[in-house]
Amino acid sequence: MDGASSSTDDCEAKATMMKKDSDCAKKQAHQDDIFDQLGSFGCFQHRVLPLFCLCNTFAALQYMAITFMEYTPAHRCILPTYSNNTGSSQPQHVFRYGTVNESDIHITLSRTNSERNPCNDVSNMSDVSRERDARCNSWVYDKTLFKETYPTEFNLVCDDASKVTMTTLMFLIGAAAGNVWIGFLSDRVGRQIALGIALLLECAAGMSAAFAPSPTAAMVFRFFLGACSSGSYTTSFAFGMEVIGSKKRMLVGIIMHFSFAFGSCLISGIAYAFRHWRHIQIAISAPLFLMAVYTWFIPESLRWLLSKGYKKEAARVALRIAKENGCHIESTDALFREPEPVSVRKRTRDIPKELCQTPRLLLCMVILSVNWAILESTWYGIGLNTGNLGGSIFLNFFLLSLMEFPAVCVVFTINRFGRKVPFVSSMVLCGIFCLSVIFVELYMGVDDPSSNWIRVALSVGAKLFISVAYNIVYIWGAELYPTVMRTVGMAISIMVAKIGTLLAPVIVRELNYSGYFKDKSTLPLVIFGGMSVLGGLSSLLLQETANKPLRQTITEMHKKCTSLPVKDTCDVKLNGEFGSHTEKQTLSEGYSDGDNAKTTANLL
């Protein structure tokens, strides 16, 4: 009896989810038909799409500018009695405070270069046998690359170096919070108002951060800047997808991803042009005010208005879009007449309880979430590690950012090659590129110019493959979770991934590399490489989802966690608009390439 009851419950749950999916599919298809009549990619879309792309570009600028604004150059204790304390005039070794003659500048201390600490001075230079370290509280910095950076202006080095990392963490924590509260605001008051508010606050927070009088104030402003930039990115992406017809949605999704990659490349040129952290912050924040003003000339999302039942406002917006696209519609009443919904008996599920009772789904969630955290940490950490590489930080970061473009194009191939093989291969290859710096460390000197270019080339290769995996995981993750908990599961995985992002600046800046490697850039790459290999191998336990039907219920995780065909058939009666019929659903049935391509486009 228990087995029969369980089977009946499973079939009822499947019937419920199939009916709900049928309603959602009908509503989505109906809204796509509306845009086909209004113009799916006409003059209106051409006018508003640049704003959404600019939102993505400026979000990338805010994220990536940290690498340059928080760059810590070479530094040493200042010489109070020496007349010229600018960077190039200072000796390369540590001096004591007191009277320093011109001849003292070239004095050679008994310590080796590796033992000298830029945080200490020598308290007794006259007697080498009695010299001892003493902490200094003022420094001189190498101004070759930047006139002023955030650490140099506030002397955030030595004992205060952790404040730089804390500022980065505040920005990233704000970014995680912004996804929630701006997203909530977008669903409550509309896309247009939420995007305008997010851009206006992002401009205010960015300009305030540019004029921050202290590190504490900078941390506060950076928190709000992270929240608003992240919120404007997610809202503009959703807004952009909602104003486009179904036929062009994949193309627009790729364009918006490219706009983020373009921002990553552009920040190198902006930092190269200004060379002062406050000027860089102003340059990437001031234009946001004009973008916020422009949002008031864009109508509200037609799909959002229909979802909230605001049909009068939706009719006004529809007529405006049709006029701008050169389309003629006689009546909006017929345009907004929705198909009759399927009657569904609501059934509530205790998802957390069932999750604990389904170890396979729980294992899937853990593996996916850990891999997502590794992806976030490695992807962001490789970019931050650019400041530790030798050579031009501007050119190095530009080369890394260029890898985003080919990585996005790989999305077009995953319907043919699947999700698992490209993802695992990309993760493992990223790890191999990162771990290869060990051989550079062992067989080439730190001062060898060619060794630096090899490190840069390995970092570029690692960034390419981690970006490929990053683009795949969003699609694969959404397909791995059953429909009843897809939104909850994705939210949990993304929140865990944000923890990985927080680890990146700690790994790059706070770990002491001197006891392990000679070059500062080696240890972070080794850690990222090891995590990538382990994450990629662990993802072999996940199921391939390409060209297969999406699972509907949690119970299906009990019966199918491998790629082996397992049939489970239920007779489900659907009372749709075409009459009553019986449909047999077989879990081992596959989707066609065309259907799966539509799924990929919707996820993008």
FIFIDREN-905927 format. One line per 4 residues: number of its first residue (from 0); their letters; for each residue z, x, y of C-alpha. Coordinates in Angstrom, 3 decimals, padded with zeros to 6 digits. Example, Ala and Ser with C-alpha at 12.3 -4.5 7.8 and 13.67 -1.06 7.14 Angstrom:
2
0	AS	007.800:012.300:-004.500 ~ 007.140:013.670:-001.060
This chain:
604
0	MDGA	000.000:000.000:000.000 ~ 000.859:002.811:002.402 ~ -002.487:004.469:001.769 ~ -004.364:001.219:002.309
4	SSST	-002.413:000.547:005.504 ~ -003.131:004.036:006.781 ~ -006.835:003.607:006.019 ~ -006.867:000.249:007.832
8	DDCE	-005.163:001.815:010.855 ~ -007.726:004.615:010.906 ~ -010.612:002.159:010.823 ~ -009.044:000.018:013.552
12	AKAT	-008.534:003.101:015.702 ~ -012.142:004.140:015.169 ~ -013.360:000.641:015.971 ~ -011.298:000.627:019.158
16	MMKK	-012.577:004.017:020.277 ~ -016.175:003.128:019.407 ~ -015.918:-000.021:021.501 ~ -014.336:001.840:024.389
20	DSDC	-017.023:004.510:024.198 ~ -019.629:001.753:024.106 ~ -018.204:000.265:027.324 ~ -018.075:003.679:029.029
24	AKKQ	-021.609:004.511:027.883 ~ -022.921:001.191:029.189 ~ -021.203:001.655:032.546 ~ -022.465:005.251:032.826
28	AHQD	-025.997:004.212:031.891 ~ -025.818:001.320:034.383 ~ -024.778:003.655:037.211 ~ -027.538:006.101:036.271
32	DIFD	-030.013:003.206:036.449 ~ -028.744:002.438:039.961 ~ -029.505:005.985:041.103 ~ -032.919:005.821:039.459
36	QLGS	-033.679:002.884:041.762 ~ -032.091:004.489:044.831 ~ -033.619:007.912:044.196 ~ -031.951:010.297:041.764
40	FGCF	-032.887:013.511:043.613 ~ -034.385:012.657:046.971 ~ -033.812:013.542:050.604 ~ -030.226:012.274:050.502
44	QHRV	-029.317:014.566:047.616 ~ -031.135:017.474:049.278 ~ -029.002:016.922:052.403 ~ -025.581:016.722:050.764
48	LPLF	-026.005:019.233:047.929 ~ -025.880:022.321:050.233 ~ -022.395:021.282:051.406 ~ -021.095:021.085:047.841
52	CLCN	-022.653:024.455:047.030 ~ -021.058:025.966:050.146 ~ -017.674:024.625:049.030 ~ -018.095:026.525:045.752
56	TFAA	-019.256:029.641:047.590 ~ -016.282:029.668:049.958 ~ -013.872:029.000:047.088 ~ -015.266:032.134:045.428
60	LQYM	-014.864:034.050:048.686 ~ -011.181:033.114:048.882 ~ -010.550:034.054:045.248 ~ -012.413:037.354:045.288
64	AITF	-011.413:038.560:048.762 ~ -008.013:039.477:047.299 ~ -009.566:042.546:045.688 ~ -010.476:043.949:049.104
68	MEYT	-007.771:042.575:051.414 ~ -004.955:043.701:049.121 ~ -006.465:047.096:048.313 ~ -003.904:049.915:048.405
72	PAHR	-005.518:053.229:049.436 ~ -004.190:056.723:048.776 ~ -001.045:057.368:050.801 ~ 001.718:059.902:051.330
76	CILP	004.902:060.273:053.351 ~ 004.320:060.566:057.076 ~ 005.176:063.714:059.079 ~ 007.249:062.525:062.050
80	TYSN	006.928:065.720:064.088 ~ 003.271:066.328:063.405 ~ 000.994:065.266:066.260 ~ -001.815:063.780:064.183
84	NTGS	-000.766:061.473:061.344 ~ -004.111:059.897:060.536 ~ -005.425:059.937:057.005 ~ -007.779:062.892:056.761
88	SQPQ	-005.479:065.279:058.694 ~ -002.635:064.962:056.210 ~ -002.021:067.452:053.440 ~ -002.451:066.352:049.847
92	HVFR	001.112:067.269:048.871 ~ 004.524:065.990:049.914 ~ 006.463:067.445:052.858 ~ 010.036:067.324:054.007
96	YGTV	011.059:065.743:057.282 ~ 011.819:068.143:060.050 ~ 009.882:070.749:061.982 ~ 006.476:071.287:060.435
100	NESD	004.316:074.101:061.705 ~ 000.543:074.302:061.340 ~ 001.010:076.913:058.636 ~ 003.293:074.561:056.701
104	IHIT	000.428:072.153:056.093 ~ -001.175:074.381:053.471 ~ 002.033:075.421:051.772 ~ 001.978:075.071:047.985
108	LSRT	005.004:073.519:046.361 ~ 006.283:074.563:042.980 ~ 005.464:071.171:041.466 ~ 002.103:070.285:039.942
112	NSER	-000.058:067.565:041.489 ~ 000.829:065.128:038.726 ~ 004.523:065.505:039.488 ~ 004.265:064.832:043.202
116	NPCN	005.278:061.355:044.257 ~ 003.848:059.750:047.425 ~ 007.078:057.786:047.754 ~ 009.255:060.893:048.136
120	DVSN	009.439:063.813:050.508 ~ 010.987:067.224:049.933 ~ 014.367:067.592:051.567 ~ 014.534:071.370:051.454
124	MSDV	011.177:073.089:051.742 ~ 012.574:076.442:052.979 ~ 014.248:077.126:049.658 ~ 011.969:076.114:046.784
128	SRER	014.724:076.651:044.246 ~ 016.918:074.058:046.004 ~ 014.269:071.532:047.001 ~ 014.915:067.944:045.941
132	DARC	013.293:064.562:046.450 ~ 014.332:062.036:049.058 ~ 012.797:058.597:049.579 ~ 010.712:058.181:052.707
136	NSWV	010.259:054.917:054.601 ~ 006.986:055.478:056.437 ~ 003.591:056.541:055.189 ~ 000.141:057.563:056.277
140	YDKT	-002.867:055.990:054.544 ~ -006.394:057.035:053.766 ~ -008.542:055.018:056.206 ~ -011.884:056.075:054.738
144	LFKE	-012.690:052.662:053.205 ~ -010.714:050.183:055.309 ~ -009.312:050.242:058.815 ~ -006.376:048.126:057.677
148	TYPT	-005.460:046.236:054.528 ~ -002.604:043.889:053.775 ~ -000.474:046.597:052.060 ~ -001.113:049.245:054.731
152	EFNL	-000.253:047.001:057.684 ~ 003.085:045.919:056.222 ~ 003.783:049.190:054.336 ~ 003.840:047.392:050.977
156	VCDD	003.894:050.526:048.842 ~ 006.442:052.255:046.621 ~ 009.536:050.034:046.428 ~ 007.749:047.151:048.179
160	ASKV	004.491:047.360:046.203 ~ 005.469:044.380:044.091 ~ 005.209:042.154:047.185 ~ 001.435:042.587:047.074
164	TMTT	001.369:041.260:043.526 ~ 003.708:038.442:044.532 ~ 001.301:037.422:047.306 ~ -001.526:037.225:044.764
168	LMFL	000.651:035.203:042.403 ~ 001.498:032.736:045.173 ~ -002.212:032.195:045.785 ~ -002.872:031.607:042.070
172	IGAA	000.113:029.267:041.693 ~ -001.153:027.321:044.683 ~ -004.598:027.126:043.055 ~ -003.068:025.577:039.933
176	AGNV	-001.106:023.073:042.025 ~ -004.131:022.224:044.162 ~ -006.136:021.111:041.140 ~ -003.493:018.442:040.559
180	WIGF	-002.667:017.060:043.994 ~ -006.164:017.253:045.518 ~ -007.542:015.696:042.332 ~ -004.982:012.901:042.586
184	LSDR	-005.866:012.394:046.253 ~ -009.567:012.307:045.373 ~ -009.028:009.506:042.861 ~ -006.819:007.499:045.214
188	VGRQ	-008.534:007.695:048.623 ~ -012.061:008.752:047.666 ~ -014.117:011.914:047.350 ~ -015.245:012.080:050.967
192	IALG	-011.782:011.881:052.546 ~ -010.201:014.190:049.960 ~ -012.909:016.824:050.420 ~ -012.667:016.647:054.207
196	IALL	-008.876:017.008:054.126 ~ -009.051:019.883:051.624 ~ -011.584:021.810:053.737 ~ -009.656:021.216:056.964
200	LECA	-006.380:022.371:055.410 ~ -008.129:025.316:053.767 ~ -009.419:026.386:057.175 ~ -005.952:026.004:058.738
204	AGMS	-004.230:027.880:055.905 ~ -006.828:030.667:055.967 ~ -006.599:031.176:059.717 ~ -002.795:031.089:059.542
208	AAFA	-002.846:033.712:056.783 ~ -005.098:035.882:058.950 ~ -002.455:035.898:061.706 ~ 000.596:036.073:059.436
212	PSPT	003.336:038.118:061.154 ~ 005.138:039.125:057.953 ~ 004.637:039.327:054.171 ~ 006.839:036.267:053.680
216	AAMV	004.714:034.177:056.015 ~ 001.574:035.503:054.342 ~ 002.866:034.393:050.924 ~ 003.495:030.857:052.185
220	FRFF	000.074:030.568:053.809 ~ -001.636:032.086:050.752 ~ -000.011:029.449:048.543 ~ -001.507:026.617:050.597
224	LGAC	-004.797:028.479:050.861 ~ -005.007:028.702:047.064 ~ -004.174:025.012:046.696 ~ -006.782:023.859:049.199
228	SSGS	-009.573:026.188:048.055 ~ -009.085:025.157:044.433 ~ -008.919:021.487:045.403 ~ -012.077:021.662:047.513
232	YTTS	-013.903:023.378:044.645 ~ -013.049:020.758:042.014 ~ -013.601:017.821:044.376 ~ -016.964:019.091:045.612
236	FAFG	-018.110:019.730:042.048 ~ -017.178:016.198:040.957 ~ -018.699:014.745:044.154 ~ -021.916:016.660:043.544
240	MEVI	-022.249:015.387:039.982 ~ -021.682:011.788:041.127 ~ -024.508:011.661:043.685 ~ -027.147:013.000:041.261
244	GSKK	-029.147:011.023:038.720 ~ -028.828:011.833:035.036 ~ -032.171:013.645:034.779 ~ -031.205:016.341:037.302
248	RMLV	-027.512:016.670:036.470 ~ -027.912:019.767:034.300 ~ -029.990:021.499:036.985 ~ -027.486:020.685:039.728
252	GIIM	-024.590:021.853:037.552 ~ -026.280:025.216:037.073 ~ -027.048:025.490:040.803 ~ -023.402:024.852:041.680
256	HFSF	-022.275:027.485:039.182 ~ -024.750:029.895:040.765 ~ -023.301:029.125:044.203 ~ -019.880:030.305:043.008
260	AFGS	-021.442:033.484:041.614 ~ -023.232:033.993:044.940 ~ -019.880:033.868:046.743 ~ -018.526:036.526:044.398
264	CLIS	-021.419:038.807:045.356 ~ -021.272:037.947:049.065 ~ -017.645:039.006:049.527 ~ -018.633:042.623:048.881
268	GIAY	-020.955:042.532:051.892 ~ -018.396:040.768:054.100 ~ -015.688:043.292:053.228 ~ -018.110:046.161:053.813
272	AFRH	-019.018:044.785:057.250 ~ -015.511:044.094:058.607 ~ -013.172:046.629:056.882 ~ -010.029:044.891:058.216
276	WRHI	-008.159:042.369:056.095 ~ -007.458:040.010:058.997 ~ -011.098:040.022:060.079 ~ -012.241:039.361:056.516
280	QIAI	-009.870:036.401:056.232 ~ -011.117:034.955:059.530 ~ -014.754:035.389:058.473 ~ -014.266:033.414:055.243
284	SAPL	-012.029:030.733:056.805 ~ -013.450:029.815:060.239 ~ -016.733:028.248:058.938 ~ -014.697:025.810:056.854
288	FLMA	-013.986:023.775:059.984 ~ -017.688:023.007:060.442 ~ -017.947:022.077:056.765 ~ -014.987:019.704:057.139
292	VYTW	-016.671:018.033:060.121 ~ -019.902:017.656:058.153 ~ -018.139:015.671:055.418 ~ -017.783:012.747:057.851
296	FIPE	-021.588:012.461:057.922 ~ -021.729:012.048:054.138 ~ -021.154:008.599:052.635 ~ -018.488:007.988:050.027
300	SLRW	-019.369:008.452:046.369 ~ -021.162:005.334:045.170 ~ -019.770:005.762:041.664 ~ -016.203:005.991:042.994
304	LLSK	-016.674:002.830:045.085 ~ -017.960:000.919:042.070 ~ -015.125:002.192:039.879 ~ -012.621:000.839:042.448
308	GYKK	-014.419:-002.487:042.852 ~ -015.416:-001.933:046.509 ~ -018.770:-003.661:046.159 ~ -019.335:-004.428:049.859
312	EAAR	-018.877:-000.803:050.834 ~ -020.935:000.241:047.796 ~ -023.769:-002.040:048.939 ~ -023.743:-000.462:052.404
316	VALR	-023.815:003.048:050.910 ~ -026.577:002.079:048.461 ~ -028.784:000.770:051.271 ~ -028.187:003.959:053.255
320	IAKE	-029.126:006.178:050.290 ~ -032.203:004.107:049.484 ~ -033.397:004.251:053.109 ~ -032.911:008.022:053.294
324	NGCH	-034.757:008.517:049.996 ~ -037.589:006.215:051.055 ~ -036.838:003.633:048.350 ~ -036.853:-000.133:048.819
328	IEST	-034.373:-002.483:047.168 ~ -034.489:-006.228:047.735 ~ -030.930:-007.186:046.754 ~ -027.817:-005.196:045.962
332	DALF	-026.370:-008.121:043.993 ~ -028.793:-007.585:041.127 ~ -028.356:-003.837:041.480 ~ -024.592:-003.969:040.910
336	REPE	-024.586:-006.593:038.145 ~ -022.808:-004.786:035.312 ~ -023.230:-005.534:031.587 ~ -020.593:-007.646:029.935
340	PVSV	-017.780:-005.449:028.599 ~ -016.945:-005.473:024.936 ~ -013.659:-007.186:024.126 ~ -011.224:-004.648:022.735
344	RKRT	-007.720:-005.127:021.441 ~ -005.691:-002.387:023.125 ~ -003.814:-000.080:020.870 ~ -001.376:002.517:022.165
348	RDIP	-000.808:005.795:020.387 ~ 002.084:008.199:020.602 ~ -000.078:011.267:021.088 ~ 002.722:013.887:021.243
352	KELC	004.258:012.515:018.049 ~ 000.949:012.471:016.221 ~ 000.158:015.931:017.533 ~ 003.310:017.290:015.910
356	QTPR	002.388:015.479:012.701 ~ -001.090:017.008:012.681 ~ -000.672:020.761:012.174 ~ -004.429:021.359:012.140
360	LLLC	-004.874:019.831:015.573 ~ -001.793:021.656:016.827 ~ -003.206:024.947:015.508 ~ -006.526:024.158:017.180
364	MVIL	-004.767:023.508:020.484 ~ -002.752:026.736:020.264 ~ -005.774:028.899:019.413 ~ -007.936:027.304:022.098
368	SVNW	-005.218:027.530:024.762 ~ -004.413:031.165:023.971 ~ -008.095:032.078:024.065 ~ -008.449:030.266:027.370
372	AILE	-005.509:032.237:028.793 ~ -007.091:035.482:027.561 ~ -010.372:034.498:029.186 ~ -008.757:033.743:032.546
376	STWY	-006.699:036.927:032.500 ~ -009.568:039.192:031.452 ~ -012.195:037.615:033.698 ~ -010.016:037.806:036.808
380	GIGL	-008.348:041.079:035.838 ~ -011.607:043.009:035.436 ~ -012.508:042.051:038.996 ~ -009.098:043.096:040.345
384	NTGN	-009.352:046.369:038.435 ~ -012.341:047.319:040.585 ~ -009.881:048.780:043.094 ~ -008.710:051.234:040.434
388	LGGS	-012.208:052.477:039.604 ~ -013.655:055.469:041.374 ~ -016.734:055.363:043.567 ~ -017.585:052.599:046.014
392	IFLN	-015.385:049.536:045.573 ~ -018.057:047.460:047.330 ~ -020.882:048.463:044.989 ~ -018.686:048.246:041.890
396	FFLL	-017.524:044.725:042.680 ~ -021.056:043.624:043.560 ~ -022.365:044.836:040.197 ~ -019.582:043.016:038.372
400	SLME	-020.273:039.793:040.265 ~ -023.995:039.937:039.455 ~ -023.128:039.427:035.801 ~ -022.169:035.824:036.527
404	FPAV	-025.823:034.818:036.863 ~ -027.080:035.760:033.380 ~ -023.798:034.505:031.904 ~ -024.440:030.985:033.206
408	CVVF	-027.951:030.997:031.728 ~ -026.511:031.477:028.226 ~ -025.370:027.831:028.345 ~ -028.985:026.834:027.673
412	TINR	-028.912:028.553:024.257 ~ -025.718:027.178:022.720 ~ -027.392:024.046:021.351 ~ -029.560:026.282:019.201
416	FGRK	-027.059:028.983:018.246 ~ -023.908:026.863:018.289 ~ -020.609:027.414:020.072 ~ -018.647:029.580:017.670
420	VPFV	-021.020:032.505:017.097 ~ -021.842:033.119:020.800 ~ -018.179:032.694:021.790 ~ -016.740:035.010:019.135
424	SSMV	-019.483:037.584:019.703 ~ -018.933:037.565:023.469 ~ -015.170:037.953:023.148 ~ -015.434:040.816:020.650
428	LCGI	-018.165:042.597:022.626 ~ -016.102:042.315:025.797 ~ -013.195:043.888:023.931 ~ -015.388:046.714:022.618
432	FCLS	-016.659:047.531:026.100 ~ -013.117:047.561:027.497 ~ -011.655:049.639:024.657 ~ -014.470:052.182:024.935
436	VIFV	-012.834:053.613:028.066 ~ -010.393:055.335:025.699 ~ -013.199:057.682:024.611 ~ -014.050:058.397:028.246
440	ELYM	-010.405:059.258:028.790 ~ -010.277:061.536:025.739 ~ -013.566:063.424:026.041 ~ -014.313:063.489:029.768
444	GVDD	-012.231:064.708:032.663 ~ -010.945:062.354:035.336 ~ -012.669:064.408:038.034 ~ -016.034:064.339:036.264
448	PSSN	-018.374:062.202:038.445 ~ -020.280:060.908:035.428 ~ -017.087:059.578:033.868 ~ -016.630:057.170:036.759
452	WIRV	-020.104:055.699:036.342 ~ -019.462:055.250:032.626 ~ -016.244:053.358:033.446 ~ -018.139:051.157:035.891
456	ALSV	-020.909:050.499:033.330 ~ -018.350:049.554:030.680 ~ -016.593:047.226:033.140 ~ -019.922:045.585:034.033
460	GAKL	-020.707:045.001:030.351 ~ -017.242:043.590:029.737 ~ -017.581:041.247:032.737 ~ -020.917:039.977:031.427
464	FISV	-019.598:039.036:027.996 ~ -016.292:037.586:029.192 ~ -018.252:035.420:031.652 ~ -020.458:034.185:028.804
468	AYNI	-017.385:033.196:026.788 ~ -015.837:031.616:029.882 ~ -018.828:029.293:030.316 ~ -018.851:028.326:026.635
472	VYIW	-015.148:027.501:026.316 ~ -015.305:024.515:028.680 ~ -017.941:022.833:026.526 ~ -016.516:023.882:023.175
476	GAEL	-012.968:022.938:024.153 ~ -013.978:019.431:025.206 ~ -015.780:018.926:021.890 ~ -012.925:020.218:019.734
480	YPTV	-010.413:017.632:020.931 ~ -010.713:014.054:019.626 ~ -011.578:011.359:022.149 ~ -008.106:009.796:022.201
484	MRTV	-006.590:012.973:023.638 ~ -009.549:014.895:025.063 ~ -008.331:014.650:028.665 ~ -004.726:015.472:027.755
488	GMAI	-005.756:018.338:025.487 ~ -008.061:019.887:028.066 ~ -005.368:019.588:030.734 ~ -002.829:021.372:028.496
492	SIMV	-005.272:024.160:027.649 ~ -006.247:024.681:031.282 ~ -002.599:024.800:032.377 ~ -001.901:027.447:029.728
496	AKIG	-004.986:029.294:030.959 ~ -003.485:029.461:034.446 ~ -000.618:031.474:032.965 ~ -003.229:033.997:031.865
500	TLLA	-004.527:034.171:035.418 ~ -001.020:034.972:036.642 ~ -000.816:037.847:034.163 ~ -003.947:039.552:035.537
504	PVIV	-002.483:041.022:038.768 ~ 000.666:042.070:036.911 ~ -001.360:043.977:034.308 ~ -003.627:045.604:036.878
508	RELN	-001.024:046.562:039.493 ~ 002.461:046.659:038.037 ~ 002.161:048.503:034.702 ~ 002.898:052.214:034.756
512	YSGY	-000.128:054.007:033.357 ~ 000.999:057.621:033.880 ~ 002.753:057.883:030.542 ~ -000.349:056.808:028.631
516	FKDK	-003.555:057.647:030.508 ~ -004.705:059.867:033.345 ~ -006.851:057.293:035.129 ~ -005.292:054.169:036.627
520	STLP	-008.151:051.892:035.537 ~ -007.838:052.697:031.825 ~ -004.638:050.897:030.806 ~ -005.647:047.449:032.183
524	LVIF	-009.026:047.659:030.457 ~ -007.400:048.641:027.164 ~ -005.015:045.669:027.381 ~ -007.815:043.257:028.276
528	GGMS	-009.978:044.677:025.508 ~ -007.289:044.319:022.864 ~ -006.563:040.735:023.892 ~ -010.273:039.838:023.857
532	VLGG	-010.833:041.171:020.344 ~ -007.759:039.392:018.967 ~ -008.687:036.170:020.753 ~ -012.260:036.275:019.507
536	LSSL	-011.217:036.868:015.908 ~ -008.629:034.083:016.040 ~ -011.284:031.639:017.256 ~ -013.050:032.047:013.903
540	LLQE	-010.530:029.469:012.663 ~ -011.943:026.856:015.028 ~ -014.657:024.462:013.936 ~ -018.281:024.591:015.005
544	TANK	-019.112:021.476:017.041 ~ -022.769:021.944:017.927 ~ -025.067:019.112:016.782 ~ -022.152:017.199:015.249
548	PLRQ	-020.544:013.924:016.299 ~ -017.471:014.093:018.482 ~ -014.283:013.185:016.649 ~ -012.683:009.996:017.868
552	TITE	-009.109:009.904:016.466 ~ -006.324:012.367:015.778 ~ -006.293:011.261:012.143 ~ -009.727:012.771:011.641
556	MHKK	-008.173:016.197:012.124 ~ -006.397:015.684:008.795 ~ -009.687:015.225:007.018 ~ -012.096:017.567:008.705
560	CTSL	-011.208:020.912:010.182 ~ -013.994:023.007:008.648 ~ -017.770:022.803:008.782 ~ -017.956:021.438:005.224
564	PVKD	-019.372:017.885:005.076 ~ -016.672:015.336:004.415 ~ -017.678:011.684:004.502 ~ -015.342:009.048:005.746
568	TCDV	-016.915:005.625:006.146 ~ -015.453:002.539:007.794 ~ -017.067:-000.821:008.246 ~ -016.655:-001.564:011.944
572	KLNG	-017.678:-004.865:013.439 ~ -018.918:-004.681:017.001 ~ -019.424:-007.813:019.056 ~ -021.850:-006.512:021.656
576	EFGS	-024.344:-008.194:023.913 ~ -027.009:-008.027:021.214 ~ -024.936:-010.049:018.707 ~ -022.585:-009.257:015.840
580	HTEK	-023.503:-006.567:013.382 ~ -021.865:-004.093:011.010 ~ -022.201:-000.389:011.677 ~ -021.405:002.377:009.218
584	QTLS	-020.190:005.573:010.805 ~ -020.377:008.770:008.766 ~ -018.475:011.725:010.156 ~ -020.860:014.270:008.692
588	EGYS	-023.815:012.831:010.630 ~ -025.193:015.163:013.272 ~ -026.452:014.637:016.758 ~ -029.954:015.539:017.687
592	DGDN	-030.581:018.437:020.029 ~ -031.457:015.972:022.781 ~ -028.206:014.039:022.450 ~ -026.186:017.232:022.427
596	AKTT	-028.015:018.496:025.490 ~ -026.956:015.324:027.324 ~ -023.353:015.952:026.277 ~ -023.587:019.503:027.629
600	ANLL	-025.036:018.272:030.918 ~ -022.252:015.717:031.374 ~ -019.589:018.334:030.685 ~ -021.101:020.662:033.249
